[in-house]
Amino acid sequence: MGKKTDTPKLAAAPAPAAKKPAAKKSIAKSPAKKTAVAKHAFTHDDVALRAYFIAEKRHKAGLPGDAAHDWIEAERQLIAESKKKRAAKSAG
């Protein structure tokens, strides 16, 4: 087979069009959703530690469950405790 010398010529790319300034869109900002941990006086580490102890207690008792439920229970307990503390502060 011989060499092919005829190569197709590529068309020149069209020049880019001038960019128009983008129209400003008014986006209604919704309030940021806060998790239970963010709006209470405890941290992610507080929840993790509480969940650890809940899991330890559950394992010793031989009860079924998993880490996700332990985490949810830890958050529930910490929220309840922080509400009690706030109620005590406002009462006295």
ZIUR-V280859 format. One line per field, one symbol per residue. burial: 1 if it has 24 or more other ideal C-beta (glycine too) atoms within 12 Angstrom, else 0. Layout:
burial: ???
//
This chain:
burial: 00000000000000000000000000000000000110010100001001100110000000000000011011101110000000000000
//
